[in-house]
Amino acid sequence: MFATLAIRRDNLRYQCEHEARGKLLRLGGLYLEVGGDRRALQRLMIESLKTFLIVMRNVNRLVGIHEPGAYASVLVRFAQHFHGTFPTMARLLRIKLGQEKWLDDGDPTFRSYLAEVQQLIGYIDQLPTDASSTET
């Protein structure tokens, strides 16, 4: 049933933009709430990462990359396509997967993370809006 569902590309693009911008705003508010609690800030970044990776997966789909793949693959393919770099997101993903440990660097990592989210939004903003085409 869902395999044959037609999705308008412009709707998918707008949804990606909405999700990324909304989560960015939410991150700012939550940052103020956690204050100087380093562990809470680390949790905030790790828990929010999945949303941005899902947005990247859908943007990949919009640009013709239909490989479902693991999140690490999604991130690599997105970065390759847009000629961007996302080292903080890659590091956060490794931490989430237990492949790397946290260092005591909450605020600098958070600032880098926000910059990468803004970079992601910038790439979404560059995507054309084409109401006539659909994805299946």
N, CA, C and O atoms as CSV, one atom per row, in Angstrom:
chain,resi,resn,atom,element,x,y,z
A,1,MET,N,N,0.812,-1.179,0.000
A,1,MET,CA,C,0.000,0.000,0.000
A,1,MET,C,C,0.867,1.258,0.000
A,1,MET,O,O,0.655,2.146,-0.826
A,2,PHE,N,N,1.840,1.353,0.910
A,2,PHE,CA,C,2.672,2.549,0.977
A,2,PHE,C,C,3.694,2.598,-0.157
A,2,PHE,O,O,4.163,3.676,-0.522
A,3,ALA,N,N,4.038,1.441,-0.714
A,3,ALA,CA,C,5.028,1.399,-1.788
A,3,ALA,C,C,4.563,2.152,-3.020
A,3,ALA,O,O,5.387,2.661,-3.781
A,4,THR,N,N,3.261,2.231,-3.230
A,4,THR,CA,C,2.743,2.917,-4.407
A,4,THR,C,C,2.246,4.331,-4.106
A,4,THR,O,O,1.688,4.995,-4.980
A,5,LEU,N,N,2.446,4.779,-2.896
A,5,LEU,CA,C,2.011,6.106,-2.494
A,5,LEU,C,C,2.839,7.175,-3.220
A,5,LEU,O,O,4.069,7.163,-3.157
A,6,ALA,N,N,2.170,8.079,-3.897
A,6,ALA,CA,C,2.856,9.165,-4.604
A,6,ALA,C,C,3.024,10.356,-3.658
A,6,ALA,O,O,2.067,10.817,-3.035
A,7,ILE,N,N,4.246,10.832,-3.569
A,7,ILE,CA,C,4.551,11.973,-2.704
A,7,ILE,C,C,5.072,13.100,-3.588
A,7,ILE,O,O,6.021,12.917,-4.350
A,8,ARG,N,N,4.452,14.246,-3.479
A,8,ARG,CA,C,4.917,15.391,-4.262
A,8,ARG,C,C,6.270,15.848,-3.728
A,8,ARG,O,O,6.460,16.019,-2.523
A,9,ARG,N,N,7.192,16.038,-4.644
A,9,ARG,CA,C,8.556,16.430,-4.265
A,9,ARG,C,C,8.584,17.749,-3.496
A,9,ARG,O,O,9.342,17.896,-2.537
A,10,ASP,N,N,7.770,18.694,-3.910
A,10,ASP,CA,C,7.788,19.976,-3.198
A,10,ASP,C,C,7.280,19.816,-1.766
A,10,ASP,O,O,7.765,20.492,-0.859
A,11,ASN,N,N,6.307,18.927,-1.554
A,11,ASN,CA,C,5.830,18.680,-0.191
A,11,ASN,C,C,6.913,18.030,0.668
A,11,ASN,O,O,7.088,18.389,1.832
A,12,LEU,N,N,7.636,17.077,0.088
A,12,LEU,CA,C,8.718,16.431,0.820
A,12,LEU,C,C,9.816,17.437,1.150
A,12,LEU,O,O,10.354,17.428,2.257
A,13,ARG,N,N,10.149,18.296,0.206
A,13,ARG,CA,C,11.166,19.318,0.443
A,13,ARG,C,C,10.739,20.254,1.568
A,13,ARG,O,O,11.520,20.545,2.474
A,14,TYR,N,N,9.491,20.724,1.505
A,14,TYR,CA,C,8.990,21.629,2.548
A,14,TYR,C,C,8.951,20.936,3.911
A,14,TYR,O,O,9.243,21.561,4.931
A,15,GLN,N,N,8.597,19.667,3.933
A,15,GLN,CA,C,8.569,18.931,5.200
A,15,GLN,C,C,9.975,18.796,5.778
A,15,GLN,O,O,10.172,18.941,6.985
A,16,CYS,N,N,10.946,18.520,4.917
A,16,CYS,CA,C,12.341,18.449,5.382
A,16,CYS,C,C,12.777,19.788,5.967
A,16,CYS,O,O,13.396,19.839,7.030
A,17,GLU,N,N,12.454,20.852,5.277
A,17,GLU,CA,C,12.809,22.186,5.770
A,17,GLU,C,C,12.117,22.471,7.100
A,17,GLU,O,O,12.742,22.968,8.037
A,18,HIS,N,N,10.838,22.157,7.177
A,18,HIS,CA,C,10.061,22.388,8.394
A,18,HIS,C,C,10.651,21.622,9.577
A,18,HIS,O,O,10.829,22.180,10.660
A,19,GLU,N,N,10.954,20.338,9.360
A,19,GLU,CA,C,11.509,19.512,10.432
A,19,GLU,C,C,12.858,20.042,10.896
A,19,GLU,O,O,13.102,20.157,12.097
A,20,ALA,N,N,13.736,20.365,9.947
A,20,ALA,CA,C,15.078,20.832,10.308
A,20,ALA,C,C,15.027,22.174,11.029
A,20,ALA,O,O,15.689,22.356,12.051
A,21,ARG,N,N,14.251,23.107,10.505
A,21,ARG,CA,C,14.160,24.423,11.155
A,21,ARG,C,C,13.471,24.332,12.522
A,21,ARG,O,O,13.897,24.976,13.481
A,22,GLY,N,N,12.427,23.547,12.601
A,22,GLY,CA,C,11.713,23.386,13.871
A,22,GLY,C,C,12.593,22.765,14.938
A,22,GLY,O,O,12.579,23.203,16.088
A,23,LYS,N,N,13.363,21.743,14.566
A,23,LYS,CA,C,14.249,21.088,15.529
A,23,LYS,C,C,15.391,22.023,15.930
A,23,LYS,O,O,15.834,22.002,17.078
A,24,LEU,N,N,15.866,22.836,14.997
A,24,LEU,CA,C,16.911,23.810,15.335
A,24,LEU,C,C,16.404,24.795,16.384
A,24,LEU,O,O,17.105,25.092,17.352
A,25,LEU,N,N,15.196,25.297,16.194
A,25,LEU,CA,C,14.611,26.208,17.184
A,25,LEU,C,C,14.434,25.510,18.528
A,25,LEU,O,O,14.718,26.087,19.578
A,26,ARG,N,N,13.972,24.290,18.491
A,26,ARG,CA,C,13.775,23.516,19.721
A,26,ARG,C,C,15.108,23.278,20.444
A,26,ARG,O,O,15.180,23.349,21.671
A,27,LEU,N,N,16.148,23.000,19.676
A,27,LEU,CA,C,17.470,22.803,20.275
A,27,LEU,C,C,17.921,24.038,21.050
A,27,LEU,O,O,18.470,23.929,22.146
A,28,GLY,N,N,17.684,25.212,20.466
A,28,GLY,CA,C,18.058,26.448,21.150
A,28,GLY,C,C,17.341,26.598,22.476
A,28,GLY,O,O,17.952,26.970,23.477
A,29,GLY,N,N,16.052,26.312,22.488
A,29,GLY,CA,C,15.274,26.398,23.721
A,29,GLY,C,C,15.711,25.382,24.752
A,29,GLY,O,O,15.818,25.696,25.937
A,30,LEU,N,N,15.962,24.168,24.304
A,30,LEU,CA,C,16.389,23.119,25.228
A,30,LEU,C,C,17.789,23.388,25.770
A,30,LEU,O,O,18.093,23.035,26.910
A,31,TYR,N,N,18.635,24.008,24.965
A,31,TYR,CA,C,19.970,24.374,25.431
A,31,TYR,C,C,19.862,25.311,26.631
A,31,TYR,O,O,20.590,25.162,27.612
A,32,LEU,N,N,18.960,26.265,26.547
A,32,LEU,CA,C,18.765,27.191,27.664
A,32,LEU,C,C,18.255,26.455,28.904
A,32,LEU,O,O,18.617,26.804,30.027
A,33,GLU,N,N,17.427,25.451,28.702
A,33,GLU,CA,C,16.883,24.688,29.827
A,33,GLU,C,C,17.939,23.844,30.531
A,33,GLU,O,O,17.918,23.728,31.756
A,34,VAL,N,N,18.867,23.250,29.770
A,34,VAL,CA,C,19.852,22.373,30.409
A,34,VAL,C,C,20.957,23.155,31.105
A,34,VAL,O,O,21.670,22.617,31.952
A,35,GLY,N,N,21.096,24.429,30.744
A,35,GLY,CA,C,22.093,25.260,31.410
A,35,GLY,C,C,23.484,24.670,31.322
A,35,GLY,O,O,23.932,24.299,30.237
A,36,GLY,N,N,24.162,24.580,32.430
A,36,GLY,CA,C,25.529,24.087,32.450
A,36,GLY,C,C,25.652,22.599,32.691
A,36,GLY,O,O,26.751,22.111,32.953
A,37,ASP,N,N,24.558,21.862,32.609
A,37,ASP,CA,C,24.589,20.417,32.842
A,37,ASP,C,C,25.163,19.716,31.606
A,37,ASP,O,O,24.463,19.496,30.618
A,38,ARG,N,N,26.433,19.375,31.685
A,38,ARG,CA,C,27.151,18.786,30.552
A,38,ARG,C,C,26.508,17.495,30.063
A,38,ARG,O,O,26.359,17.292,28.858
A,39,ARG,N,N,26.129,16.626,30.990
A,39,ARG,CA,C,25.520,15.343,30.594
A,39,ARG,C,C,24.168,15.550,29.907
A,39,ARG,O,O,23.846,14.858,28.942
A,40,ALA,N,N,23.393,16.489,30.398
A,40,ALA,CA,C,22.100,16.776,29.768
A,40,ALA,C,C,22.312,17.331,28.363
A,40,ALA,O,O,21.556,17.008,27.446
A,41,LEU,N,N,23.326,18.156,28.193
A,41,LEU,CA,C,23.631,18.709,26.865
A,41,LEU,C,C,24.068,17.599,25.917
A,41,LEU,O,O,23.679,17.588,24.749
A,42,GLN,N,N,24.862,16.679,26.409
A,42,GLN,CA,C,25.284,15.544,25.583
A,42,GLN,C,C,24.077,14.706,25.163
A,42,GLN,O,O,23.955,14.322,24.000
A,43,ARG,N,N,23.195,14.428,26.108
A,43,ARG,CA,C,21.970,13.667,25.789
A,43,ARG,C,C,21.130,14.401,24.752
A,43,ARG,O,O,20.593,13.788,23.830
A,44,LEU,N,N,21.020,15.710,24.907
A,44,LEU,CA,C,20.237,16.517,23.973
A,44,LEU,C,C,20.763,16.356,22.546
A,44,LEU,O,O,19.989,16.165,21.608
A,45,MET,N,N,22.068,16.435,22.392
A,45,MET,CA,C,22.645,16.293,21.050
A,45,MET,C,C,22.427,14.895,20.494
A,45,MET,O,O,22.029,14.737,19.340
A,46,ILE,N,N,22.688,13.882,21.310
A,46,ILE,CA,C,22.539,12.494,20.851
A,46,ILE,C,C,21.082,12.200,20.486
A,46,ILE,O,O,20.816,11.580,19.456
A,47,GLU,N,N,20.151,12.635,21.313
A,47,GLU,CA,C,18.737,12.341,21.067
A,47,GLU,C,C,18.185,13.101,19.865
A,47,GLU,O,O,17.275,12.610,19.198
A,48,SER,N,N,18.709,14.277,19.579
A,48,SER,CA,C,18.196,15.061,18.449
A,48,SER,C,C,18.819,14.657,17.122
A,48,SER,O,O,18.266,14.963,16.066
A,49,LEU,N,N,19.945,13.984,17.154
A,49,LEU,CA,C,20.673,13.636,15.939
A,49,LEU,C,C,19.823,12.838,14.960
A,49,LEU,O,O,19.875,13.078,13.754
A,50,LYS,N,N,19.044,11.896,15.467
A,50,LYS,CA,C,18.251,11.022,14.593
A,50,LYS,C,C,17.329,11.832,13.675
A,50,LYS,O,O,17.176,11.501,12.499
A,51,THR,N,N,16.722,12.880,14.207
A,51,THR,CA,C,15.829,13.707,13.389
A,51,THR,C,C,16.564,14.271,12.183
A,51,THR,O,O,16.046,14.236,11.067
A,52,PHE,N,N,17.766,14.788,12.400
A,52,PHE,CA,C,18.511,15.399,11.303
A,52,PHE,C,C,18.991,14.352,10.304
A,52,PHE,O,O,19.076,14.634,9.109
A,53,LEU,N,N,19.303,13.158,10.774
A,53,LEU,CA,C,19.697,12.086,9.860
A,53,LEU,C,C,18.509,11.629,9.013
A,53,LEU,O,O,18.677,11.290,7.842
A,54,ILE,N,N,17.338,11.619,9.587
A,54,ILE,CA,C,16.137,11.272,8.818
A,54,ILE,C,C,15.850,12.347,7.776
A,54,ILE,O,O,15.473,12.036,6.646
A,55,VAL,N,N,16.028,13.606,8.152
A,55,VAL,CA,C,15.877,14.699,7.177
A,55,VAL,C,C,16.875,14.504,6.041
A,55,VAL,O,O,16.517,14.630,4.870
A,56,MET,N,N,18.124,14.197,6.383
A,56,MET,CA,C,19.144,13.967,5.348
A,56,MET,C,C,18.756,12.813,4.435
A,56,MET,O,O,18.932,12.889,3.219
A,57,ARG,N,N,18.223,11.738,5.028
A,57,ARG,CA,C,17.799,10.593,4.214
A,57,ARG,C,C,16.740,11.026,3.189
A,57,ARG,O,O,16.779,10.608,2.032
A,58,ASN,N,N,15.808,11.856,3.620
A,58,ASN,CA,C,14.758,12.304,2.708
A,58,ASN,C,C,15.269,13.304,1.681
A,58,ASN,O,O,14.803,13.308,0.542
A,59,VAL,N,N,16.208,14.143,2.060
A,59,VAL,CA,C,16.828,15.045,1.084
A,59,VAL,C,C,17.618,14.219,0.071
A,59,VAL,O,O,17.586,14.507,-1.125
A,60,ASN,N,N,18.323,13.201,0.544
A,60,ASN,CA,C,19.018,12.302,-0.387
A,60,ASN,C,C,18.034,11.749,-1.410
A,60,ASN,O,O,18.327,11.696,-2.605
A,61,ARG,N,N,16.894,11.349,-0.941
A,61,ARG,CA,C,15.855,10.815,-1.826
A,61,ARG,C,C,15.433,11.853,-2.862
A,61,ARG,O,O,15.221,11.528,-4.030
A,62,LEU,N,N,15.314,13.099,-2.424
A,62,LEU,CA,C,14.927,14.172,-3.339
A,62,LEU,C,C,15.944,14.394,-4.456
A,62,LEU,O,O,15.582,14.769,-5.572
A,63,VAL,N,N,17.211,14.161,-4.148
A,63,VAL,CA,C,18.255,14.397,-5.154
A,63,VAL,C,C,18.632,13.120,-5.903
A,63,VAL,O,O,19.609,13.100,-6.651
A,64,GLY,N,N,17.848,12.046,-5.698
A,64,GLY,CA,C,18.038,10.829,-6.474
A,64,GLY,C,C,18.866,9.753,-5.816
A,64,GLY,O,O,19.226,8.775,-6.470
A,65,ILE,N,N,19.180,9.901,-4.543
A,65,ILE,CA,C,19.923,8.872,-3.818
A,65,ILE,C,C,18.907,8.051,-3.039
A,65,ILE,O,O,18.411,8.496,-2.003
A,66,HIS,N,N,18.596,6.860,-3.528
A,66,HIS,CA,C,17.522,6.045,-2.941
A,66,HIS,C,C,18.048,4.893,-2.096
A,66,HIS,O,O,17.305,3.961,-1.789
A,67,GLU,N,N,19.299,4.947,-1.724
A,67,GLU,CA,C,19.896,3.905,-0.897
A,67,GLU,C,C,19.400,4.057,0.537
A,67,GLU,O,O,19.684,5.071,1.175
A,68,PRO,N,N,18.654,3.058,1.068
A,68,PRO,CA,C,18.151,3.210,2.430
A,68,PRO,C,C,19.285,3.297,3.441
A,68,PRO,O,O,19.339,4.257,4.209
A,69,GLY,N,N,20.175,2.344,3.465
A,69,GLY,CA,C,21.379,2.374,4.276
A,69,GLY,C,C,21.235,2.774,5.726
A,69,GLY,O,O,20.200,3.282,6.156
A,70,ALA,N,N,22.292,2.535,6.462
A,70,ALA,CA,C,22.374,2.926,7.863
A,70,ALA,C,C,22.613,4.427,7.944
A,70,ALA,O,O,22.955,5.071,6.953
A,71,TYR,N,N,22.428,4.967,9.135
A,71,TYR,CA,C,22.580,6.407,9.313
A,71,TYR,C,C,23.963,6.901,8.898
A,71,TYR,O,O,24.079,7.983,8.322
A,72,ALA,N,N,24.999,6.138,9.177
A,72,ALA,CA,C,26.351,6.562,8.792
A,72,ALA,C,C,26.448,6.716,7.280
A,72,ALA,O,O,27.070,7.658,6.788
A,73,SER,N,N,25.841,5.804,6.551
A,73,SER,CA,C,25.834,5.867,5.087
A,73,SER,C,C,25.025,7.069,4.602
A,73,SER,O,O,25.425,7.750,3.658
A,74,VAL,N,N,23.900,7.324,5.240
A,74,VAL,CA,C,23.070,8.479,4.882
A,74,VAL,C,C,23.878,9.764,5.020
A,74,VAL,O,O,23.858,10.617,4.133
A,75,LEU,N,N,24.579,9.895,6.122
A,75,LEU,CA,C,25.382,11.086,6.387
A,75,LEU,C,C,26.493,11.243,5.355
A,75,LEU,O,O,26.720,12.339,4.844
A,76,VAL,N,N,27.182,10.151,5.049
A,76,VAL,CA,C,28.274,10.197,4.071
A,76,VAL,C,C,27.751,10.576,2.692
A,76,VAL,O,O,28.325,11.432,2.019
A,77,ARG,N,N,26.668,9.941,2.273
A,77,ARG,CA,C,26.116,10.224,0.930
A,77,ARG,C,C,25.599,11.654,0.832
A,77,ARG,O,O,25.766,12.303,-0.201
A,78,PHE,N,N,24.971,12.153,1.900
A,78,PHE,CA,C,24.495,13.536,1.914
A,78,PHE,C,C,25.680,14.492,1.777
A,78,PHE,O,O,25.657,15.404,0.949
A,79,ALA,N,N,26.705,14.280,2.585
A,79,ALA,CA,C,27.891,15.148,2.558
A,79,ALA,C,C,28.563,15.101,1.185
A,79,ALA,O,O,28.993,16.136,0.675
A,80,GLN,N,N,28.655,13.928,0.591
A,80,GLN,CA,C,29.260,13.801,-0.735
A,80,GLN,C,C,28.457,14.574,-1.782
A,80,GLN,O,O,29.021,15.316,-2.586
A,81,HIS,N,N,27.159,14.395,-1.762
A,81,HIS,CA,C,26.328,15.043,-2.778
A,81,HIS,C,C,26.413,16.567,-2.698
A,81,HIS,O,O,26.507,17.241,-3.723
A,82,PHE,N,N,26.381,17.101,-1.490
A,82,PHE,CA,C,26.373,18.552,-1.318
A,82,PHE,C,C,27.773,19.136,-1.094
A,82,PHE,O,O,27.925,20.337,-0.872
A,83,HIS,N,N,28.782,18.281,-1.153
A,83,HIS,CA,C,30.172,18.718,-0.948
A,83,HIS,C,C,30.314,19.443,0.388
A,83,HIS,O,O,30.980,20.473,0.488
A,84,GLY,N,N,29.677,18.885,1.402
A,84,GLY,CA,C,29.722,19.461,2.743
A,84,GLY,C,C,30.493,18.564,3.688
A,84,GLY,O,O,30.880,17.448,3.342
A,85,THR,N,N,30.704,19.071,4.874
A,85,THR,CA,C,31.341,18.264,5.906
A,85,THR,C,C,30.500,18.345,7.174
A,85,THR,O,O,29.988,19.404,7.536
A,86,PHE,N,N,30.375,17.220,7.827
A,86,PHE,CA,C,29.578,17.117,9.035
A,86,PHE,C,C,30.333,16.303,10.089
A,86,PHE,O,O,29.834,15.276,10.550
A,87,PRO,N,N,31.526,16.750,10.470
A,87,PRO,CA,C,32.327,15.957,11.407
A,87,PRO,C,C,31.696,15.830,12.791
A,87,PRO,O,O,31.857,14.800,13.446
A,88,THR,N,N,30.991,16.842,13.238
A,88,THR,CA,C,30.377,16.753,14.569
A,88,THR,C,C,29.235,15.754,14.559
A,88,THR,O,O,29.109,14.954,15.485
A,89,MET,N,N,28.400,15.787,13.526
A,89,MET,CA,C,27.314,14.806,13.433
A,89,MET,C,C,27.885,13.401,13.319
A,89,MET,O,O,27.356,12.465,13.918
A,90,ALA,N,N,28.958,13.247,12.558
A,90,ALA,CA,C,29.582,11.922,12.421
A,90,ALA,C,C,30.114,11.457,13.781
A,90,ALA,O,O,29.971,10.287,14.137
A,91,ARG,N,N,30.712,12.353,14.522
A,91,ARG,CA,C,31.230,12.008,15.850
A,91,ARG,C,C,30.088,11.650,16.798
A,91,ARG,O,O,30.172,10.669,17.537
A,92,LEU,N,N,29.021,12.447,16.773
A,92,LEU,CA,C,27.865,12.155,17.628
A,92,LEU,C,C,27.264,10.797,17.285
A,92,LEU,O,O,26.836,10.065,18.177
A,93,LEU,N,N,27.231,10.461,16.013
A,93,LEU,CA,C,26.704,9.158,15.610
A,93,LEU,C,C,27.599,8.035,16.130
A,93,LEU,O,O,27.101,7.010,16.596
A,94,ARG,N,N,28.906,8.221,16.054
A,94,ARG,CA,C,29.819,7.197,16.589
A,94,ARG,C,C,29.623,7.038,18.100
A,94,ARG,O,O,29.665,5.926,18.626
A,95,ILE,N,N,29.410,8.154,18.784
A,95,ILE,CA,C,29.157,8.082,20.234
A,95,ILE,C,C,27.844,7.347,20.486
A,95,ILE,O,O,27.765,6.493,21.369
A,96,LYS,N,N,26.823,7.678,19.715
A,96,LYS,CA,C,25.514,7.030,19.864
A,96,LYS,C,C,25.621,5.526,19.652
A,96,LYS,O,O,24.951,4.746,20.330
A,97,LEU,N,N,26.461,5.127,18.714
A,97,LEU,CA,C,26.626,3.705,18.391
A,97,LEU,C,C,27.632,3.002,19.308
A,97,LEU,O,O,27.890,1.809,19.155
A,98,GLY,N,N,28.195,3.748,20.257
A,98,GLY,CA,C,29.147,3.160,21.190
A,98,GLY,C,C,30.534,2.957,20.619
A,98,GLY,O,O,31.334,2.218,21.193
A,99,GLN,N,N,30.834,3.597,19.501
A,99,GLN,CA,C,32.130,3.441,18.860
A,99,GLN,C,C,33.144,4.480,19.333
A,99,GLN,O,O,34.331,4.386,19.019
A,100,GLU,N,N,32.681,5.451,20.074
A,100,GLU,CA,C,33.542,6.525,20.568
A,100,GLU,C,C,32.991,6.997,21.907
A,100,GLU,O,O,31.796,6.873,22.177
A,101,LYS,N,N,33.862,7.532,22.734
A,101,LYS,CA,C,33.462,8.045,24.043
A,101,LYS,C,C,33.398,9.565,24.010
A,101,LYS,O,O,34.036,10.211,23.179
A,102,TRP,N,N,32.622,10.119,24.925
A,102,TRP,CA,C,32.539,11.564,25.073
A,102,TRP,C,C,33.823,12.119,25.653
A,102,TRP,O,O,34.458,11.502,26.509
A,103,LEU,N,N,34.188,13.280,25.179
A,103,LEU,CA,C,35.226,14.080,25.819
A,103,LEU,C,C,34.493,15.178,26.577
A,103,LEU,O,O,33.310,15.410,26.327
A,104,ASP,N,N,35.152,15.839,27.473
A,104,ASP,CA,C,34.511,16.884,28.271
A,104,ASP,C,C,34.478,18.192,27.473
A,104,ASP,O,O,35.199,19.139,27.789
A,105,ASP,N,N,33.642,18.233,26.449
A,105,ASP,CA,C,33.614,19.393,25.548
A,105,ASP,C,C,32.190,19.743,25.108
A,105,ASP,O,O,31.956,19.976,23.922
A,106,GLY,N,N,31.254,19.783,26.026
A,106,GLY,CA,C,29.849,19.990,25.683
A,106,GLY,C,C,29.556,21.226,24.864
A,106,GLY,O,O,28.986,21.109,23.779
A,107,ASP,N,N,29.924,22.417,25.340
A,107,ASP,CA,C,29.566,23.649,24.635
A,107,ASP,C,C,30.225,23.777,23.259
A,107,ASP,O,O,29.534,24.115,22.298
A,108,PRO,N,N,31.536,23.520,23.124
A,108,PRO,CA,C,32.121,23.607,21.779
A,108,PRO,C,C,31.489,22.616,20.795
A,108,PRO,O,O,31.273,22.948,19.629
A,109,THR,N,N,31.197,21.418,21.260
A,109,THR,CA,C,30.551,20.433,20.396
A,109,THR,C,C,29.153,20.903,20.012
A,109,THR,O,O,28.740,20.750,18.863
A,110,PHE,N,N,28.427,21.472,20.966
A,110,PHE,CA,C,27.081,21.955,20.674
A,110,PHE,C,C,27.122,23.074,19.632
A,110,PHE,O,O,26.297,23.100,18.720
A,111,ARG,N,N,28.063,23.981,19.762
A,111,ARG,CA,C,28.177,25.074,18.775
A,111,ARG,C,C,28.474,24.522,17.383
A,111,ARG,O,O,27.904,24.981,16.392
A,112,SER,N,N,29.364,23.539,17.313
A,112,SER,CA,C,29.676,22.910,16.027
A,112,SER,C,C,28.465,22.183,15.462
A,112,SER,O,O,28.199,22.226,14.261
A,113,TYR,N,N,27.745,21.522,16.342
A,113,TYR,CA,C,26.533,20.796,15.947
A,113,TYR,C,C,25.508,21.765,15.355
A,113,TYR,O,O,24.932,21.493,14.301
A,114,LEU,N,N,25.282,22.882,16.025
A,114,LEU,CA,C,24.335,23.875,15.512
A,114,LEU,C,C,24.777,24.405,14.152
A,114,LEU,O,O,23.952,24.600,13.260
A,115,ALA,N,N,26.067,24.636,13.996
A,115,ALA,CA,C,26.576,25.115,12.709
A,115,ALA,C,C,26.306,24.098,11.599
A,115,ALA,O,O,25.977,24.474,10.474
A,116,GLU,N,N,26.445,22.817,11.916
A,116,GLU,CA,C,26.177,21.784,10.920
A,116,GLU,C,C,24.687,21.681,10.606
A,116,GLU,O,O,24.310,21.429,9.462
A,117,VAL,N,N,23.848,21.873,11.604
A,117,VAL,CA,C,22.400,21.881,11.354
A,117,VAL,C,C,22.051,23.065,10.449
A,117,VAL,O,O,21.237,22.926,9.536
A,118,GLN,N,N,22.650,24.205,10.692
A,118,GLN,CA,C,22.403,25.371,9.836
A,118,GLN,C,C,22.905,25.119,8.418
A,118,GLN,O,O,22.290,25.565,7.449
A,119,GLN,N,N,24.015,24.408,8.300
A,119,GLN,CA,C,24.530,24.030,6.986
A,119,GLN,C,C,23.521,23.121,6.272
A,119,GLN,O,O,23.247,23.308,5.087
A,120,LEU,N,N,22.977,22.149,6.986
A,120,LEU,CA,C,21.949,21.265,6.443
A,120,LEU,C,C,20.764,22.074,5.929
A,120,LEU,O,O,20.289,21.840,4.818
A,121,ILE,N,N,20.292,23.011,6.720
A,121,ILE,CA,C,19.159,23.847,6.311
A,121,ILE,C,C,19.511,24.664,5.072
A,121,ILE,O,O,18.673,24.849,4.189
A,122,GLY,N,N,20.737,25.148,5.006
A,122,GLY,CA,C,21.181,25.889,3.821
A,122,GLY,C,C,21.116,25.037,2.563
A,122,GLY,O,O,20.727,25.529,1.503
A,123,TYR,N,N,21.491,23.769,2.664
A,123,TYR,CA,C,21.408,22.877,1.506
A,123,TYR,C,C,19.946,22.625,1.116
A,123,TYR,O,O,19.621,22.561,-0.070
A,124,ILE,N,N,19.092,22.487,2.089
A,124,ILE,CA,C,17.663,22.300,1.788
A,124,ILE,C,C,17.119,23.539,1.089
A,124,ILE,O,O,16.343,23.428,0.140
A,125,ASP,N,N,17.521,24.716,1.553
A,125,ASP,CA,C,17.061,25.966,0.938
A,125,ASP,C,C,17.463,26.069,-0.527
A,125,ASP,O,O,16.783,26.736,-1.308
A,126,GLN,N,N,18.553,25.420,-0.909
A,126,GLN,CA,C,19.020,25.465,-2.291
A,126,GLN,C,C,18.235,24.537,-3.218
A,126,GLN,O,O,18.314,24.663,-4.440
A,127,LEU,N,N,17.484,23.612,-2.639
A,127,LEU,CA,C,16.748,22.664,-3.470
A,127,LEU,C,C,15.610,23.376,-4.188
A,127,LEU,O,O,14.918,24.205,-3.596
A,128,PRO,N,N,15.418,23.055,-5.452
A,128,PRO,CA,C,14.317,23.689,-6.181
A,128,PRO,C,C,12.966,23.167,-5.689
A,128,PRO,O,O,12.856,22.042,-5.201
A,129,THR,N,N,11.973,23.987,-5.825
A,129,THR,CA,C,10.603,23.545,-5.524
A,129,THR,C,C,9.927,23.315,-6.864
A,129,THR,O,O,9.880,24.206,-7.713
A,130,ASP,N,N,9.416,22.137,-7.040
A,130,ASP,CA,C,8.788,21.745,-8.305
A,130,ASP,C,C,7.493,21.024,-7.981
A,130,ASP,O,O,7.498,19.832,-7.673
A,131,ALA,N,N,6.412,21.729,-8.048
A,131,ALA,CA,C,5.113,21.191,-7.653
A,131,ALA,C,C,4.615,20.105,-8.608
A,131,ALA,O,O,3.698,19.362,-8.258
A,132,SER,N,N,5.187,19.997,-9.786
A,132,SER,CA,C,4.632,19.061,-10.761
A,132,SER,C,C,5.167,17.644,-10.635
A,132,SER,O,O,4.562,16.724,-11.187
A,133,SER,N,N,6.258,17.430,-9.944
A,133,SER,CA,C,6.832,16.094,-9.904
A,133,SER,C,C,6.463,15.368,-8.599
A,133,SER,O,O,6.185,15.979,-7.568
A,134,THR,N,N,6.477,14.034,-8.705
A,134,THR,CA,C,6.147,13.203,-7.552
A,134,THR,C,C,7.210,12.121,-7.372
A,134,THR,O,O,7.935,11.776,-8.305
A,135,GLU,N,N,7.283,11.594,-6.146
A,135,GLU,CA,C,8.149,10.468,-5.782
A,135,GLU,C,C,7.247,9.301,-5.433
A,135,GLU,O,O,6.143,9.499,-4.925
A,136,THR,N,N,7.702,8.099,-5.696
A,136,THR,CA,C,6.976,6.924,-5.212
A,136,THR,C,C,7.888,6.046,-4.423
A,136,THR,O,O,7.464,5.002,-3.929
